[in-house]
């Protein structure tokens, strides 16, 4: 068993220490409003320090290091996968080989060269060029160099870069002239012929804008006094609201209100191999840290910037960092700000501003000052939570002191009770506590694509989409927005950049609201209130909460879980004092049986025992069907899910979330089997339910339309004859509607928008071809 399996979860260690802490009286005589007072009490306790040091040693002993033997073994496995044409697997294995190879070694060069080969096969020519050129700067075998030079020439030819193609082609010929590789010389001549054709003819090289070119501009330009915000916004303060954001002009739906780079962020552990640790770009051919195997970057620029800013103190401690959750971001804030003397100076300036009469916003010209000024709510926390946050802050402080050169020798000799060490520990506690309320998830739309038995087009079908959390960040300017369960903005991301757009019109002088998580379309009032009080320490009084203050029912949520009226198929709802459905025919006082509900549409009353029984039976069938799907038994899953559907359609209201989930799984099943027309039927049936829950112009509808368009495209691509015009027109309408909604909520920088735009162009070409063929057939008749 590996050491990784022997290390307990940090949260379990914290829970154990929490029980022990009752003997230590760490909060006795402590000022709960002072972070320094709290950490000084903790730092004096030798027992706690001993436990924390032991945990540090355990985590650091568990990590893996660079290994030439491990790198060679992974490269060998990659070669075997490459020979079997398993390109994705070989790419992953070659990347792992690069991670483990000592930087600059011959093994590092071989792994890069081999990865460049699979990148070429995958038509990732830019990434192929980077790997191949890097390998040539390293101790790569002379006898193999011509292969790399040949690959570089071909890659540049594919990129329509004739100048570099010719350079590497000539170098390749020179290498071959010194060897006996006749076949390679023939390939060089073939490339030369293609190059001559490119140079003599009209180049098809086109200037294409990068995604960065389409990043949005702030409405009316950036504010001069509110960083990363539109000049159409103002930051205000009141005793009741604290800091909040208002408009100084009318805002239209889709206007850009914030474009903010995070002060700091950390990629989540399950995304370490997928996104760049410094900019969160999706990785294709990652560059590893020169010293550890865990941190991966999109290029050497990010690798170098990360190391000079913060990674030099985190390097080799990934198990420790990933174990502490959001506290890792607290540490990243400290390290990004600088060495102890710098961060202490900046924090003291920020604290002075906060306590002055004019400093309620912090120093807006100093990004760290705005982070520091965020409320930590330490005094509002339970003693148990405060103990765990403080113990984690001390853990990270001890790590910096004992395992890095972050503190100077004088501070290290003074021990953990020294002034500088204690002050840094207090800052760590402050930032960890702030993140409980102010951390922001960086998300990307994750598409679960199911491969189907299809034609040579080899298209994949999107069957479910969700916002996948990839990182946790701190955006101090956007954090100024207060919460509403019915917000008037929507967030999206381009890599680590937060883009905030108005989700509806906002009149001049009105407040701009974010949603901290609990949304009125997803949670009932009582549940939202409890969640906000527990995490954010306030009672929500937004319009969604005040319009429905009672805890006995929530009209929005109730319809989405409603049973079906046998009279009109409307939603059956609970009775509540003073509440009468639209078509009520019987006095509420006449209803005393708890097994009877009333229809919200026609007002008829009916028993629900049979409906409840059928809905529970259907739920069991749904779970069974999902398990069969997971096991790959699609036809058996279909049989079970069809039975589930029959029960649910009899028992559940048409927009019930359970019924919608069944339709979604049936669509997935049929798409996986290549039965696209049947999959489309279920996806189309779902749309009205999604519209009822979220609205006809919601981003949720856009996501469903994205799924629908994916299946439509697969259906079209697998047709044996030219697709009928009505089929193309229907698909085009779906894509255009999805693009329209996505443009309002997100924009051209969004991956979903880009996917839709590609489908729009493909359908446009298909329509043009269909028109040409139709014209030709018409002429042939005459």
Residue pairs with C-beta under 8 A, 6 or more apart in sequence:
3 61
3 62
4 62
4 319
7 58
7 59
7 62
7 319
9 323
10 55
10 323
10 324
10 325
10 392
11 325
13 51
13 55
14 388
14 391
14 392
17 48
17 51
17 387
17 388
17 391
18 384
18 387
18 388
20 47
21 48
21 387
21 391
24 45
24 47
24 48
26 41
26 42
26 45
26 48
26 387
26 390
27 38
27 41
27 383
27 386
27 387
28 41
29 41
30 37
30 38
30 41
31 37
31 38
32 38
32 378
32 379
32 386
33 378
33 379
35 376
35 378
35 426
35 427
35 429
35 430
35 433
36 422
36 423
36 426
38 378
38 386
38 390
38 426
38 429
39 390
39 393
39 394
39 422
39 425
39 426
39 429
40 417
40 422
42 48
42 390
42 391
42 394
42 425
43 49
43 394
43 416
43 417
43 421
43 422
43 425
44 417
48 391
48 394
49 394
49 398
49 416
52 391
52 394
52 395
52 398
53 398
53 402
55 395
56 320
56 395
56 398
56 399
56 402
56 403
59 317
59 319
59 320
59 323
60 316
60 317
60 319
60 320
60 403
62 319
63 292
63 294
63 316
63 317
63 318
63 319
64 70
64 100
64 293
65 292
65 293
65 316
66 100
66 101
66 102
66 103
66 291
66 292
66 293
67 100
68 100
68 101
68 102
68 105
68 107
70 100
71 97
71 98
71 99
71 100
71 101
71 102
71 107
71 108
71 111
72 97
72 107
74 93
74 94
74 96
74 97
74 100
74 111
75 93
75 94
75 97
75 107
75 110
75 111
75 114
77 93
78 89
78 90
78 91
78 93
78 94
78 97
78 111
78 114
78 115
78 118
79 90
79 114
81 89
81 90
81 93
82 90
82 114
82 117
82 118
87 118
87 121
87 122
90 118
91 115
91 118
91 119
91 122
91 285
94 111
94 114
94 115
94 118
95 115
95 273
95 285
95 286
97 107
97 111
97 114
97 115
98 108
98 111
98 112
98 115
98 288
99 288
99 293
99 296
100 293
101 107
101 108
101 111
102 108
103 290
103 291
104 138
104 139
105 138
105 139
106 138
106 139
106 140
106 141
108 138
109 135
109 138
109 139
109 140
110 135
110 140
110 141
112 131
112 132
112 134
112 135
112 138
113 131
113 132
113 135
113 140
113 144
113 147
113 148
115 131
115 285
116 128
116 129
116 131
116 132
116 135
116 148
116 151
117 128
117 151
119 125
119 127
119 128
119 131
119 284
119 285
120 128
120 151
120 154
120 155
123 158
124 284
124 285
125 155
125 156
125 158
125 159
126 159
127 284
127 285
128 151
128 155
129 152
129 155
129 156
129 159
130 285
130 299
131 285
132 148
132 151
132 152
132 155
133 152
135 148
136 145
136 148
136 149
140 148
143 179
145 175
146 172
146 175
146 176
146 179
146 181
146 184
147 184
149 168
149 169
149 171
149 172
149 175
150 168
150 172
150 184
150 187
150 188
150 191
152 164
152 168
152 172
153 165
153 168
153 169
153 172
153 188
153 191
154 191
156 162
156 164
156 165
156 168
157 165
157 191
157 194
157 195
157 198
160 198
160 203
160 204
160 205
161 205
162 195
162 198
162 199
162 203
165 191
165 195
166 195
169 188
169 191
169 192
169 195
172 184
172 188
173 185
173 188
176 184
176 185
176 188
211 494
211 748
211 749
211 754
214 747
214 748
214 749
215 259
215 494
215 497
215 499
215 749
216 256
216 259
216 499
216 501
216 747
216 749
217 256
217 259
218 229
218 230
218 231
218 256
218 257
218 258
218 259
219 230
219 231
219 232
219 251
219 255
219 256
219 257
220 230
220 231
220 232
220 249
221 230
221 231
222 228
222 229
222 230
222 231
223 229
223 230
223 231
223 233
224 231
225 235
225 364
226 233
226 234
226 235
226 364
226 477
227 260
227 364
227 365
227 367
227 370
227 476
227 477
228 258
228 259
228 260
228 261
228 475
228 477
228 478
229 235
229 245
229 257
229 258
229 260
229 477
230 255
230 256
230 257
230 258
232 247
232 248
232 249
232 251
232 255
232 257
233 245
233 246
233 247
233 248
233 257
233 258
233 512
234 245
234 246
234 247
234 248
235 243
235 244
235 245
235 361
235 480
236 243
236 244
236 245
236 246
237 243
237 244
237 360
237 361
238 244
241 482
242 375
242 482
243 360
243 361
243 480
244 480
244 481
244 482
244 511
245 480
245 481
245 482
245 511
245 512
246 509
246 510
246 511
246 512
247 506
247 507
247 508
247 509
247 510
247 512
248 508
248 509
249 508
250 505
250 506
250 507
250 508
251 257
251 502
251 505
251 506
251 507
251 508
251 512
252 502
252 505
253 502
253 503
253 504
253 505
253 744
254 501
254 502
254 743
254 744
254 745
255 501
255 502
256 499
256 500
256 501
257 489
257 500
257 501
257 502
257 512
258 475
258 477
258 478
258 498
258 499
258 500
259 497
259 498
259 499
259 500
260 475
260 477
260 478
260 497
260 498
260 500
261 496
261 497
261 498
262 440
262 442
262 473
262 474
262 475
262 496
262 498
263 333
263 336
263 367
263 368
263 370
263 371
263 474
263 475
263 476
264 310
264 329
264 332
264 333
264 336
264 473
264 474
265 280
265 329
265 332
265 442
265 471
265 472
265 473
265 474
265 496
266 321
266 328
266 329
266 332
266 471
266 472
266 473
267 275
267 276
267 277
267 280
267 470
267 471
268 469
268 470
268 471
268 472
269 322
271 470
271 471
272 294
272 295
272 296
272 318
273 283
273 286
273 296
274 282
274 283
274 470
275 281
275 282
275 283
275 470
275 471
276 282
276 283
276 286
276 296
276 297
276 298
276 302
276 495
277 295
277 296
277 297
277 302
277 306
277 311
278 297
278 298
278 302
278 303
278 305
278 306
279 298
279 302
279 495
279 496
280 442
280 470
280 471
280 493
280 495
280 496
281 298
281 495
282 444
283 296
283 298
284 298
286 296
286 297
286 298
287 296
287 297
287 298
287 299
287 300
287 302
287 303
288 295
288 296
288 297
288 303
289 295
289 296
289 297
289 303
289 306
289 307
289 311
289 315
290 303
290 307
291 315
291 316
292 315
292 316
292 318
294 316
294 318
295 303
295 306
295 311
295 314
295 315
295 318
297 303
297 306
307 315
309 335
309 336
310 332
310 335
310 336
312 404
313 335
313 400
313 404
313 405
313 406
314 321
314 331
314 332
314 335
317 399
317 403
320 399
321 328
321 331
322 328
324 331
324 392
324 395
324 396
326 432
326 435
326 436
326 439
326 472
327 389
327 392
327 393
327 396
327 428
327 432
327 435
329 431
329 435
329 439
329 472
329 473
329 474
330 393
330 396
330 428
330 431
330 432
330 434
330 435
331 396
331 428
333 371
333 431
333 474
334 343
334 424
334 427
334 428
334 431
335 406
337 343
337 346
337 368
338 346
339 406
340 406
340 407
340 408
340 411
340 420
340 423
340 424
343 368
343 424
343 427
344 420
344 423
344 424
344 427
346 366
346 368
346 369
346 372
347 368
347 372
347 423
347 427
349 363
349 366
349 369
350 362
350 363
350 366
350 368
350 369
350 372
350 373
351 372
352 359
353 359
353 362
353 363
353 369
353 373
354 360
354 362
354 372
354 373
359 373
360 373
361 370
361 373
362 369
362 370
362 372
362 373
363 369
363 370
364 370
367 476
370 476
370 477
371 431
371 434
371 474
371 476
372 430
373 476
374 434
374 437
374 438
374 476
374 479
375 434
375 437
376 429
376 430
376 431
376 433
376 434
377 433
377 436
377 437
377 537
378 386
378 429
378 430
378 433
380 537
381 389
381 433
389 429
389 432
389 433
389 436
390 429
392 432
393 425
393 426
393 428
393 429
393 432
394 416
394 425
396 428
397 416
397 421
397 424
397 425
397 428
398 416
400 406
400 407
400 424
401 407
401 411
401 412
401 416
401 421
402 412
407 420
407 421
407 424
411 418
411 420
411 421
414 420
414 421
415 421
416 422
416 425
434 474
435 472
435 474
436 535
437 535
437 536
437 537
438 474
438 476
438 479
439 472
439 473
439 474
440 472
440 473
440 474
440 475
440 478
440 479
440 491
440 498
441 469
441 471
441 472
441 473
442 469
442 470
442 471
442 472
442 473
442 493
442 496
442 498
443 467
443 468
443 469
443 470
443 493
444 467
444 468
444 470
444 493
444 751
445 465
445 466
445 467
445 468
445 703
445 750
445 751
445 752
446 465
446 466
446 467
446 468
447 462
447 464
447 465
447 706
448 462
448 463
448 464
448 465
448 466
449 460
449 461
449 462
449 463
450 460
450 461
450 463
450 668
450 671
450 672
451 460
451 672
452 460
452 461
452 671
452 672
452 673
452 674
452 714
453 673
453 674
454 674
454 714
454 717
454 718
455 717
455 718
457 714
457 717
457 718
459 713
459 714
459 717
459 718
460 710
460 714
461 671
461 672
461 676
461 679
461 710
461 711
461 714
462 706
462 707
462 710
462 711
463 664
463 667
463 668
463 671
463 672
463 707
464 664
464 668
464 707
465 703
465 706
465 707
471 496
473 496
473 498
475 498
478 491
478 498
478 500
478 514
481 489
481 512
481 513
481 514
482 511
482 513
482 514
483 513
483 514
483 515
483 516
483 532
483 536
483 538
483 540
483 542
484 513
484 514
484 515
484 540
484 542
484 543
484 544
485 515
485 518
485 519
485 520
485 523
485 528
485 540
485 542
485 544
485 545
486 513
486 515
486 519
486 520
486 542
486 543
486 544
487 503
487 513
487 514
487 515
487 519
488 502
488 503
488 504
488 506
488 510
488 512
488 513
489 500
489 501
489 502
489 503
489 512
489 513
489 514
490 500
490 501
490 503
490 699
490 745
490 746
491 498
491 499
491 500
491 514
492 498
492 499
492 501
492 745
492 746
492 747
492 749
492 750
493 499
494 749
494 750
499 746
499 747
499 749
500 514
501 744
501 745
501 746
501 747
502 512
503 745
506 512
513 542
516 532
516 535
516 536
517 531
517 535
518 527
518 528
518 531
518 532
518 540
519 528
520 528
520 544
520 545
520 556
521 556
521 693
521 694
523 531
523 557
524 554
524 557
525 544
525 545
525 548
525 549
525 550
525 551
525 554
526 551
526 554
528 540
528 544
528 545
529 539
529 540
529 545
532 538
532 539
532 540
533 539
548 554
548 555
550 576
552 574
552 576
553 573
553 574
553 576
553 579
555 573
558 571
558 573
558 574
559 571
559 573
559 600
559 653
559 655
559 692
560 655
560 656
560 657
560 692
560 693
561 656
561 657
561 658
562 571
562 572
562 573
562 600
562 652
562 653
562 655
562 656
563 571
563 572
563 597
563 608
563 611
563 612
563 615
563 651
563 652
563 653
563 656
564 570
564 571
564 572
564 611
564 649
564 650
564 651
564 652
564 653
564 654
564 656
565 571
565 572
565 599
565 601
565 602
565 604
565 606
565 653
566 606
567 599
567 602
567 604
567 606
568 599
568 601
568 602
568 604
569 653
569 654
570 599
570 600
570 601
570 602
570 653
571 599
571 600
571 601
571 653
571 655
572 597
572 598
572 599
572 600
572 606
572 608
572 611
572 653
573 581
573 597
573 598
573 599
573 600
574 597
575 588
575 591
575 597
575 598
577 588
580 588
581 598
581 599
581 600
581 601
581 603
582 600
582 601
582 603
583 599
583 601
583 602
583 603
583 604
584 598
584 603
585 603
585 604
585 605
586 598
586 603
586 605
591 598
591 605
593 607
595 607
595 608
595 609
596 605
596 606
596 607
596 608
597 605
597 606
597 608
598 604
598 605
599 605
599 606
610 651
611 650
611 651
611 652
612 651
614 647
614 648
614 650
614 651
615 647
615 648
615 651
615 652
615 658
617 647
618 644
618 647
618 648
618 651
618 652
618 658
618 662
619 658
621 640
621 641
621 643
621 644
621 647
622 641
622 644
622 658
622 661
622 662
622 665
624 640
625 637
625 638
625 640
625 641
625 644
625 665
626 637
626 665
628 634
628 636
628 637
628 640
629 637
629 665
629 668
629 669
629 672
634 669
634 672
634 673
635 673
637 665
637 669
638 666
638 669
638 670
638 673
641 662
641 665
641 666
641 669
642 666
644 662
645 659
645 662
645 663
645 666
648 656
648 658
648 659
648 662
649 659
652 658
652 659
653 659
654 688
654 689
655 688
655 689
655 692
655 693
656 689
657 693
659 689
660 686
660 689
660 690
663 682
663 683
663 685
663 686
664 682
664 683
664 686
666 679
666 682
667 679
667 680
667 682
667 683
667 686
667 707
667 711
668 679
669 679
670 676
670 678
670 679
670 682
671 679
671 711
671 714
674 718
676 711
676 712
676 714
676 715
676 718
677 715
679 711
680 708
680 711
680 712
680 715
683 704
683 707
683 708
683 711
684 708
686 704
687 701
687 704
687 705
687 708
690 698
690 700
690 701
690 704
691 698
691 701
693 700
694 700
694 701
695 701
697 741
697 744
698 741
699 741
699 742
699 745
699 746
701 741
702 738
702 741
702 742
702 745
702 752
703 752
705 734
705 735
705 737
705 738
705 741
706 738
706 742
706 752
706 755
706 756
708 734
709 731
709 734
709 735
709 738
709 756
709 759
712 727
712 730
712 731
712 734
713 731
713 759
713 762
713 763
715 727
716 723
716 727
716 728
716 731
716 766
722 769
722 770
722 773
723 766
723 770
725 767
725 770
725 774
728 763
728 766
728 767
728 770
729 767
731 759
731 763
732 760
732 763
732 764
732 767
735 756
735 759
735 760
735 763
736 760
738 756
739 753
739 756
739 757
739 760
742 750
742 752
742 753
742 756
743 753
746 752
746 753
747 753
748 754
748 757
